[in-house]
Amino acid sequence: MFRLEYPGQSLIRELQSLLFPSDPYRSFLEGVRAQHSLDLFDLAILIPYFIILGILAIYGLHRYQLVYLYFRNRDRKPQLKQTLTKLPVVTVQLPIYNELFVVERLIESVTKLDYPLDLLEIQVLDDSNDETRFLAQQCVERFRQAGFDIHYLHRQDRQGYKAGALEAGLKVAKGEFVAIFDADFVPEPTFLRKTIHYFAEPKVGMVQTRWGHINSEYSLLTRTEAMILDGHFVMEHGGRHRSGLFFNFNGTAGIWRRGAIENAGGWQHDTLTEDTDLSYRAQLQGWKFIYLPDVVCPAELPVEMNAFKSQQFRWAKGLVQTGIKLLPTIFRSRLPLRVKIEAAFHFSANCSYPLMVMFSLIFLPAMIVRFYQGWFQMLYIDLPLFMLATMSVSSFYALSQRELDASGWVQKVKYLPFLLSVGIGLSVSNSLAVLEALVGRKTAFRRTPKHCIASTGDGLAAKRKYRGKMGFTPFMELALGLYFAFTVYFAWSSGNYFTLPFLMLFLVGYVFTGFMSLFQAPLARFLDARRTPLLPKTAS
């Protein structure tokens, strides 16, 4: 039976006891808890608390489902049943925008593809407005003189951004098939040989390969990014593809049948994830997609926190935009129900970020209220929901590492707590991305800066040209970090020890993300100066 007190009485009483402790503090808490019953303010806290925690737990269950689908179908790897009797003409498209540090590496790697020169066309689709234009033109001209069918196409207005560049290139392309590589990728020479023959099956519209990582050992951040991407490519792509669900082209490191692009309506630029948009439209038209996890295309991971956040922001916003655009069509179609449900989870997964921010704000008052209601309720109700929401993520990424490296995956598991923290730290920036998509706010396509950094010996400070913009989110992240520092103190002082591991994930995530967004650049300059002392000035 509830006894109604004035709203928030229990919360105010507890905060007073914490800020102005009296003797004996422990007996005071226990005495209040013994007399406590729910008031209106408690209900206003607990109802959204359990709604948010329940939704996050549902998305956690979905991760478990993807893991289940992967292992249930792990032996259903794509098999090459037949080969093309005659190799077709392939156009390789390289969309770039202000990629001064990596454009030469990209073009040179594509010219090393093991494919007949008379069947290979290369398009450098350059929307740059800096020195990249001149460097790219010089590189293209050098390989043209060496006998390559390579073309430099430059646009002035960037209409449609990457999607617009790809569409413009497709209009003049010679190839029946189109391979696409972003500026940070370095395809292996065997890439086309390993992928093109899957198109011997006439309904195959796209072949996607797995991303590798050139610089995963550069820093703690890049190690975490590598694990996040590995989870996506192993469990998500693997589980969806092998169980007959829709999955998406990742914008690069894949090859399309030109007819599938045109049949699906071509490249469209009304979302920030034009690759996912085209993928679902093509599969709705009946085109078959193939994912090849054993074909790896190396790429450079963002080494700057702000660049990483910009990348995640674009992906989060773009997926929600694509869901708003395509989910009505998907649910009206005659697709199996399980395909429709998985598409809904895929497009809405990033909505967990605003929920995470809301959960962060409500956690402290909810913990105070739950403390008074007894440990057994927290142990049997809250803890299982916490485990579903967080441990599913841990198992998801741990198992993906085991699939990739059966002997060395244990060494990478130690980074899982930090991976969880980084995911929490991204929630502020990605929440803004989701909200912008939901309200229909249009923004420019912000590409991820690349620096051609492969090892710890490569200095970041010297490559300031494309530094990511930090915006105002780091201050919100640090504010939440301070909030959780207080929450950790409260949990410790009140003996609520079992919540401390969860609270530390939030504290570390918000503080690390905010601190690195603000101070990574000056810190890099300081470390580079320590590694490379200034040369003495010479007399003029």
C-alpha positions as CSV (number, residue, x, y, z in Angstrom):
1,M,0.0,0.0,0.0
2,F,1.4,3.4,-1.0
3,R,1.6,6.3,1.4
4,L,1.7,9.6,-0.4
5,E,4.2,12.1,0.9
6,Y,5.1,15.5,-0.5
7,P,6.8,15.0,-3.9
8,G,10.5,14.2,-3.7
9,Q,10.6,14.0,0.1
10,S,12.7,10.8,0.1
11,L,15.2,12.2,-2.5
12,I,15.6,15.5,-0.7
13,R,16.1,13.8,2.6
14,E,18.7,11.5,1.2
15,L,20.7,14.3,-0.5
16,Q,20.6,16.3,2.7
17,S,22.0,13.4,4.6
18,L,24.8,13.0,2.0
19,L,25.8,16.6,1.8
20,F,25.4,17.3,5.5
21,P,26.2,13.9,7.1
22,S,25.2,13.3,10.7
23,D,26.2,10.6,13.2
24,P,25.6,7.8,12.7
25,Y,25.1,8.0,8.9
26,R,24.6,4.3,8.3
27,S,21.9,3.9,11.0
28,F,20.1,7.0,9.6
29,L,19.9,5.5,6.2
30,E,18.7,2.2,7.5
31,G,16.1,3.9,9.7
32,V,14.7,6.0,6.8
33,R,14.6,3.0,4.5
34,A,12.6,1.0,7.1
35,Q,9.9,3.8,7.2
36,H,9.9,4.5,3.5
37,S,7.0,4.0,1.1
38,L,6.5,5.3,-2.4
39,D,5.5,8.9,-3.0
40,L,4.5,10.6,-6.3
41,F,8.0,11.8,-7.0
42,D,9.3,8.2,-6.6
43,L,6.8,7.0,-9.1
44,A,7.8,9.8,-11.5
45,I,11.4,8.5,-11.3
46,L,10.8,4.8,-11.3
47,I,8.3,4.6,-14.2
48,P,10.6,6.1,-16.8
49,Y,13.6,4.4,-15.2
50,F,12.1,0.9,-15.8
51,I,10.7,1.9,-19.2
52,I,14.1,3.0,-20.4
53,L,15.9,0.1,-18.8
54,G,13.4,-2.3,-20.3
55,I,13.8,-0.9,-23.9
56,L,17.6,-1.1,-23.6
57,A,17.2,-4.7,-22.4
58,I,15.1,-5.5,-25.5
59,Y,17.9,-4.2,-27.7
60,G,20.3,-6.3,-25.7
61,L,18.2,-9.3,-26.4
62,H,18.3,-8.4,-30.1
63,R,22.1,-8.6,-29.9
64,Y,21.8,-12.1,-28.4
65,Q,19.6,-13.0,-31.3
66,L,22.2,-11.9,-33.9
67,V,24.8,-14.0,-32.1
68,Y,22.4,-16.9,-32.1
69,L,21.7,-16.5,-35.9
70,Y,25.4,-16.3,-36.6
71,F,26.3,-19.5,-34.8
72,R,23.2,-21.3,-36.0
73,N,24.2,-20.6,-39.6
74,R,28.0,-20.4,-39.2
75,D,28.6,-23.2,-41.6
76,R,26.5,-21.5,-44.3
77,K,29.4,-19.6,-45.8
78,P,28.8,-18.4,-49.4
79,Q,30.1,-20.9,-51.9
80,L,31.3,-20.1,-55.4
81,K,29.2,-22.4,-57.4
82,Q,30.3,-21.3,-60.9
83,T,32.7,-18.8,-62.4
84,L,32.3,-16.3,-65.2
85,T,33.4,-17.7,-68.5
86,K,34.6,-14.2,-69.6
87,L,35.8,-11.5,-67.3
88,P,33.7,-8.3,-67.6
89,V,34.7,-4.6,-67.6
90,V,34.9,-3.3,-64.1
91,T,34.8,0.4,-63.2
92,V,36.6,1.3,-59.9
93,Q,35.2,4.5,-58.4
94,L,37.2,6.4,-55.8
95,P,35.1,9.2,-54.3
96,I,37.3,11.7,-52.5
97,Y,37.0,15.1,-50.8
98,N,40.0,16.9,-49.4
99,E,42.2,13.8,-48.9
100,L,45.6,15.3,-49.2
101,F,47.4,12.7,-47.0
102,V,45.9,9.5,-48.5
103,V,44.9,10.1,-52.1
104,E,48.1,8.9,-53.6
105,R,48.1,5.8,-51.4
106,L,44.5,5.0,-52.6
107,I,45.2,5.5,-56.3
108,E,48.4,3.5,-56.2
109,S,46.8,0.6,-54.4
110,V,44.0,0.4,-57.0
111,T,46.5,0.4,-59.9
112,K,47.9,-2.8,-58.3
113,L,44.7,-4.7,-58.7
114,D,45.3,-8.1,-60.4
115,Y,42.9,-7.6,-63.3
116,P,43.4,-7.2,-67.1
117,L,44.2,-3.5,-67.9
118,D,41.9,-3.5,-70.9
119,L,39.0,-4.5,-68.6
120,L,39.7,-2.1,-65.8
121,E,38.5,1.5,-65.6
122,I,39.4,3.8,-62.7
123,Q,37.5,6.9,-61.9
124,V,38.9,9.4,-59.4
125,L,35.7,11.3,-58.3
126,D,37.2,14.4,-56.7
127,D,35.1,17.0,-55.0
128,S,38.0,18.6,-53.3
129,N,38.5,22.4,-52.9
130,D,42.1,22.2,-51.6
131,E,45.5,21.0,-52.7
132,T,44.2,17.5,-53.1
133,R,43.0,18.5,-56.6
134,F,46.5,19.1,-57.9
135,L,48.0,16.0,-56.2
136,A,45.2,13.8,-57.5
137,Q,45.5,15.1,-61.1
138,Q,49.2,14.6,-61.1
139,C,48.8,11.0,-59.8
140,V,46.1,10.3,-62.4
141,E,48.2,11.6,-65.2
142,R,51.2,9.6,-64.1
143,F,49.3,6.3,-64.3
144,R,47.5,7.3,-67.5
145,Q,50.9,7.6,-69.1
146,A,51.7,4.2,-67.7
147,G,48.9,2.7,-69.7
148,F,45.9,2.7,-67.2
149,D,42.4,3.7,-68.2
150,I,42.1,6.2,-65.4
151,H,40.1,9.4,-65.4
152,Y,39.9,12.4,-63.1
153,L,36.4,13.9,-62.6
154,H,36.1,17.1,-60.6
155,R,32.8,18.7,-59.5
156,Q,32.5,22.3,-58.3
157,D,29.3,22.2,-56.3
158,R,29.4,18.9,-54.4
159,Q,25.6,18.4,-55.0
160,G,24.6,15.2,-53.3
161,Y,28.0,14.8,-51.7
162,K,29.3,11.3,-52.0
163,A,26.1,9.9,-53.5
164,G,26.1,12.7,-56.1
165,A,29.7,12.0,-57.0
166,L,29.0,8.3,-57.5
167,E,26.0,9.0,-59.6
168,A,27.9,11.5,-61.8
169,G,30.7,8.9,-62.3
170,L,28.2,6.2,-63.1
171,K,26.7,8.2,-66.0
172,V,30.0,8.0,-67.9
173,A,31.3,4.7,-66.5
174,K,32.2,1.9,-69.0
175,G,31.9,-1.0,-66.6
176,E,29.1,-3.5,-66.1
177,F,30.3,-3.8,-62.5
178,V,31.3,-1.0,-60.2
179,A,33.8,-1.4,-57.3
180,I,33.9,1.4,-54.7
181,F,36.7,2.3,-52.3
182,D,36.8,5.3,-49.9
183,A,40.0,7.3,-49.5
184,D,41.1,5.5,-46.3
185,F,41.1,2.0,-48.0
186,V,44.0,0.0,-49.5
187,P,42.5,-2.9,-51.4
188,E,44.6,-6.0,-51.9
189,P,45.7,-6.9,-55.5
190,T,43.5,-10.0,-55.4
191,F,40.3,-8.1,-54.5
192,L,38.5,-8.3,-57.9
193,R,39.6,-11.8,-58.6
194,K,38.1,-13.0,-55.3
195,T,34.8,-11.1,-55.8
196,I,33.8,-10.8,-59.4
197,H,33.0,-14.5,-60.0
198,Y,30.1,-14.4,-57.5
199,F,28.3,-12.4,-60.1
200,A,28.1,-15.5,-62.3
201,E,24.7,-15.9,-60.6
202,P,22.5,-13.4,-62.4
203,K,20.5,-12.2,-59.4
204,V,23.5,-11.2,-57.3
205,G,23.5,-7.4,-57.1
206,M,26.3,-6.7,-54.6
207,V,29.2,-8.3,-53.0
208,Q,30.5,-6.9,-49.7
209,T,33.9,-7.7,-48.1
210,R,35.1,-7.3,-44.5
211,W,37.0,-4.3,-43.4
212,G,40.5,-4.8,-42.1
213,H,42.4,-2.3,-40.0
214,I,45.8,-0.8,-40.9
215,N,46.3,1.0,-37.6
216,S,44.3,-0.9,-35.0
217,E,47.4,-0.9,-32.6
218,Y,47.9,2.9,-32.8
219,S,46.1,3.7,-29.6
220,L,43.5,2.5,-27.1
221,L,40.9,4.4,-29.2
222,T,41.8,2.6,-32.5
223,R,41.8,-0.8,-30.7
224,T,38.3,-0.1,-29.5
225,E,37.2,1.1,-33.0
226,A,38.5,-2.1,-34.5
227,M,36.6,-4.3,-32.1
228,I,33.4,-2.3,-32.8
229,L,33.7,-2.8,-36.5
230,D,34.7,-6.4,-36.1
231,G,31.5,-7.0,-34.2
232,H,29.5,-5.4,-37.0
233,F,31.1,-7.3,-39.8
234,V,31.3,-10.7,-38.0
235,M,28.0,-10.9,-36.0
236,E,25.7,-8.5,-37.7
237,H,26.6,-9.1,-41.3
238,G,27.3,-12.7,-40.7
239,G,24.1,-13.4,-38.8
240,R,21.9,-11.4,-41.2
241,H,23.4,-12.7,-44.4
242,R,23.5,-16.4,-43.6
243,S,20.0,-16.4,-42.2
244,G,18.5,-14.8,-45.2
245,L,17.9,-11.3,-43.7
246,F,18.6,-8.0,-45.4
247,F,22.0,-6.5,-44.8
248,N,23.7,-3.4,-46.2
249,F,26.5,-2.3,-48.4
250,N,29.0,-0.4,-46.2
251,G,29.8,2.3,-48.7
252,T,33.2,0.9,-49.7
253,A,35.1,-2.3,-50.1
254,G,32.4,-3.8,-52.2
255,I,31.3,-4.3,-55.8
256,W,27.9,-3.7,-57.4
257,R,26.2,-4.9,-60.5
258,R,25.4,-1.7,-62.4
259,G,22.0,-3.0,-63.3
260,A,21.1,-3.5,-59.7
261,I,22.0,0.2,-58.9
262,E,19.9,1.4,-61.8
263,N,17.0,-0.9,-61.1
264,A,16.8,0.2,-57.5
265,G,16.5,3.9,-58.5
266,G,20.2,4.9,-58.4
267,W,22.2,6.7,-55.8
268,Q,20.0,9.1,-53.8
269,H,21.3,11.8,-51.4
270,D,18.3,12.5,-49.1
271,T,20.0,10.5,-46.3
272,L,23.5,10.5,-44.9
273,T,23.8,6.7,-45.4
274,E,23.3,6.5,-49.1
275,D,24.9,3.1,-49.1
276,T,22.2,1.5,-46.7
277,D,19.4,3.3,-48.5
278,L,20.4,1.9,-51.9
279,S,21.1,-1.6,-50.3
280,Y,17.5,-1.9,-49.0
281,R,15.9,-0.5,-52.1
282,A,17.9,-3.1,-54.2
283,Q,17.0,-6.0,-52.0
284,L,13.3,-4.9,-52.1
285,Q,13.6,-5.3,-55.9
286,G,14.7,-8.9,-55.4
287,W,18.5,-8.5,-55.8
288,K,20.6,-10.9,-53.8
289,F,23.5,-9.7,-51.7
290,I,26.6,-11.7,-50.7
291,Y,29.0,-11.1,-47.8
292,L,32.5,-12.5,-48.0
293,P,34.0,-12.4,-44.4
294,D,37.2,-14.1,-45.6
295,V,38.0,-11.4,-48.1
296,V,39.5,-8.5,-46.1
297,C,40.1,-4.9,-47.4
298,P,42.4,-3.0,-45.1
299,A,41.5,0.6,-44.0
300,E,42.7,3.3,-41.8
301,L,40.8,3.9,-38.5
302,P,40.2,7.5,-37.3
303,V,42.9,8.3,-34.7
304,E,41.2,11.5,-33.5
305,M,38.3,11.4,-31.1
306,N,36.4,14.2,-32.9
307,A,36.9,12.4,-36.2
308,F,35.6,9.2,-34.7
309,K,32.6,11.0,-33.2
310,S,31.9,12.7,-36.6
311,Q,31.9,9.3,-38.3
312,Q,29.5,7.8,-35.7
313,F,27.3,10.9,-35.9
314,R,26.9,10.5,-39.6
315,W,26.1,6.8,-39.4
316,A,23.7,7.2,-36.5
317,K,21.7,10.0,-38.2
318,G,21.8,8.4,-41.6
319,L,20.4,5.1,-40.4
320,V,17.5,6.8,-38.7
321,Q,16.8,8.9,-41.8
322,T,16.9,5.7,-43.9
323,G,14.5,4.0,-41.6
324,I,12.0,6.9,-41.7
325,K,12.3,6.8,-45.5
326,L,12.1,3.0,-46.1
327,L,10.4,1.3,-43.2
328,P,6.8,2.1,-44.4
329,T,7.7,0.5,-47.8
330,I,9.3,-2.5,-46.1
331,F,6.3,-3.2,-43.9
332,R,3.8,-2.8,-46.8
333,S,5.8,-5.3,-48.8
334,R,5.3,-9.0,-49.0
335,L,8.6,-9.8,-47.2
336,P,8.6,-12.3,-44.4
337,L,7.7,-10.9,-41.0
338,R,11.2,-11.8,-39.6
339,V,12.9,-9.7,-42.3
340,K,10.6,-6.7,-41.5
341,I,11.3,-7.0,-37.8
342,E,15.0,-7.2,-38.3
343,A,15.0,-4.2,-40.6
344,A,13.1,-2.2,-37.8
345,F,15.8,-3.2,-35.3
346,H,18.6,-2.3,-37.7
347,F,17.2,1.2,-38.4
348,S,16.2,2.0,-34.9
349,A,19.2,0.6,-33.0
350,N,20.7,4.1,-32.6
351,C,17.6,5.3,-30.8
352,S,19.2,3.6,-27.8
353,Y,21.6,6.6,-27.5
354,P,19.0,9.2,-26.4
355,L,17.6,6.5,-24.0
356,M,21.1,6.1,-22.7
357,V,21.4,9.8,-22.0
358,M,18.0,9.9,-20.3
359,F,19.0,6.8,-18.3
360,S,22.3,8.6,-17.2
361,L,20.4,11.6,-15.9
362,I,17.8,9.5,-14.0
363,F,20.1,6.9,-12.6
364,L,21.1,8.7,-9.4
365,P,17.6,9.6,-8.2
366,A,16.4,6.1,-9.2
367,M,19.2,4.5,-7.2
368,I,18.3,6.4,-4.2
369,V,14.6,5.4,-4.4
370,R,15.5,1.8,-5.1
371,F,17.9,1.7,-2.1
372,Y,15.0,2.4,0.2
373,Q,12.9,-0.4,-1.3
374,G,15.5,-3.1,-0.4
375,W,18.4,-5.0,-1.8
376,F,16.3,-7.9,-2.9
377,Q,14.4,-5.9,-5.4
378,M,17.5,-4.4,-6.9
379,L,19.1,-7.8,-7.1
380,Y,16.2,-9.7,-8.7
381,I,14.7,-6.9,-10.9
382,D,17.3,-4.2,-11.7
383,L,20.4,-6.4,-12.0
384,P,18.9,-8.8,-14.7
385,L,17.9,-5.8,-16.8
386,F,21.3,-4.3,-16.4
387,M,22.9,-7.6,-17.5
388,L,20.7,-7.8,-20.6
389,A,21.5,-4.2,-21.6
390,T,25.3,-4.5,-21.0
391,M,26.5,-8.1,-21.0
392,S,24.9,-8.7,-24.4
393,V,27.3,-6.1,-25.8
394,S,30.3,-7.7,-24.1
395,S,29.5,-11.2,-25.4
396,F,28.7,-9.8,-28.9
397,Y,32.2,-8.3,-29.3
398,A,34.0,-11.0,-27.4
399,L,32.6,-13.8,-29.6
400,S,33.3,-11.8,-32.7
401,Q,37.0,-11.6,-31.7
402,R,37.0,-15.3,-31.0
403,E,35.7,-16.0,-34.5
404,L,38.4,-13.8,-36.0
405,D,41.4,-15.0,-33.9
406,A,40.8,-18.3,-32.1
407,S,44.3,-18.2,-30.4
408,G,44.7,-14.5,-29.5
409,W,41.1,-13.3,-28.8
410,V,41.5,-13.6,-25.1
411,Q,44.1,-10.9,-25.1
412,K,41.6,-8.5,-26.6
413,V,38.9,-9.2,-24.1
414,K,40.6,-6.9,-21.6
415,Y,39.5,-4.0,-23.7
416,L,35.8,-4.8,-23.5
417,P,35.1,-2.6,-20.4
418,F,36.7,0.3,-22.2
419,L,34.7,-0.5,-25.4
420,L,31.5,-0.3,-23.3
421,S,32.6,3.0,-21.8
422,V,33.4,4.5,-25.2
423,G,29.9,3.4,-26.4
424,I,28.4,5.2,-23.5
425,G,30.6,8.3,-24.1
426,L,29.3,8.5,-27.7
427,S,25.7,8.7,-26.5
428,V,25.6,12.5,-26.2
429,S,26.8,13.1,-29.8
430,N,24.8,10.3,-31.3
431,S,21.7,11.4,-29.4
432,L,21.9,14.7,-31.2
433,A,22.3,12.8,-34.5
434,V,19.2,10.8,-33.8
435,L,17.1,13.8,-32.7
436,E,18.2,15.7,-35.9
437,A,17.0,12.8,-38.0
438,L,13.7,12.5,-36.2
439,V,12.9,16.2,-36.6
440,G,14.0,16.2,-40.2
441,R,16.9,18.6,-39.9
442,K,19.2,18.4,-43.0
443,T,22.9,18.8,-42.6
444,A,25.9,18.5,-44.9
445,F,27.8,15.2,-45.4
446,R,30.8,15.5,-43.0
447,R,33.5,13.1,-44.2
448,T,35.8,11.5,-41.7
449,P,39.3,13.1,-41.8
450,K,42.1,10.7,-42.7
451,H,45.7,11.3,-41.8
452,C,47.7,8.4,-43.2
453,I,48.7,7.3,-39.7
454,A,49.5,3.6,-39.4
455,S,51.7,3.3,-36.3
456,T,52.5,5.1,-33.1
457,G,55.6,6.6,-34.7
458,D,53.4,8.7,-37.1
459,G,52.9,12.1,-35.6
460,L,49.3,13.4,-35.4
461,A,50.2,17.0,-34.5
462,A,51.9,17.7,-37.8
463,K,48.7,16.8,-39.7
464,R,46.4,19.5,-38.4
465,K,44.8,20.3,-41.7
466,Y,41.7,18.1,-41.4
467,R,41.2,18.1,-37.6
468,G,37.7,17.2,-36.6
469,K,35.5,19.9,-35.1
470,M,34.6,19.3,-31.4
471,G,31.4,21.4,-31.1
472,F,29.8,21.8,-27.8
473,T,29.2,18.1,-26.9
474,P,32.5,17.6,-25.0
475,F,31.3,20.0,-22.4
476,M,28.1,18.0,-22.0
477,E,30.1,14.8,-21.8
478,L,32.4,16.2,-19.1
479,A,29.3,17.5,-17.2
480,L,27.9,14.0,-17.2
481,G,31.3,12.7,-16.1
482,L,31.2,15.0,-13.0
483,Y,27.6,13.9,-12.4
484,F,28.7,10.3,-12.3
485,A,31.7,11.0,-10.1
486,F,29.2,12.3,-7.6
487,T,27.0,9.2,-8.2
488,V,30.0,6.9,-7.6
489,Y,30.7,8.7,-4.3
490,F,27.1,8.3,-3.2
491,A,27.0,4.6,-4.2
492,W,30.2,3.9,-2.2
493,S,29.1,5.9,0.8
494,S,25.7,4.2,1.0
495,G,27.2,0.7,0.6
496,N,25.6,0.2,-2.8
497,Y,28.7,-1.6,-4.0
498,F,27.2,-3.8,-6.7
499,T,26.3,-0.8,-8.8
500,L,29.9,0.5,-8.8
501,P,31.2,-1.4,-11.9
502,F,28.3,-0.1,-14.0
503,L,28.7,3.4,-12.7
504,M,32.4,3.4,-13.5
505,L,31.6,2.5,-17.1
506,F,29.6,5.7,-17.3
507,L,32.2,7.8,-15.5
508,V,35.1,6.6,-17.6
509,G,33.1,6.9,-20.9
510,Y,31.9,10.4,-20.5
511,V,35.2,11.8,-19.0
512,F,37.4,10.1,-21.6
513,T,35.2,11.1,-24.6
514,G,34.9,14.7,-23.4
515,F,38.6,15.0,-22.4
516,M,39.9,13.6,-25.7
517,S,37.6,15.8,-27.7
518,L,39.0,18.9,-26.0
519,F,42.6,18.1,-25.4
520,Q,43.8,15.4,-27.8
521,A,45.2,17.9,-30.2
522,P,47.3,19.9,-27.7
523,L,48.3,16.6,-26.1
524,A,49.5,15.3,-29.5
525,R,51.5,18.5,-30.1
526,F,53.2,18.1,-26.7
527,L,54.0,14.4,-27.2
528,D,55.4,15.1,-30.7
529,A,57.5,17.9,-29.4
530,R,58.9,15.5,-26.8
531,R,59.7,12.8,-29.4
532,T,61.2,15.3,-31.9
533,P,63.1,18.1,-30.2
534,L,63.3,21.4,-32.0
535,L,66.4,21.8,-34.2
536,P,68.7,24.7,-33.2
537,K,68.3,27.8,-35.3
538,T,71.1,28.5,-37.8
539,A,72.5,31.9,-38.5
540,S,71.2,33.5,-41.7
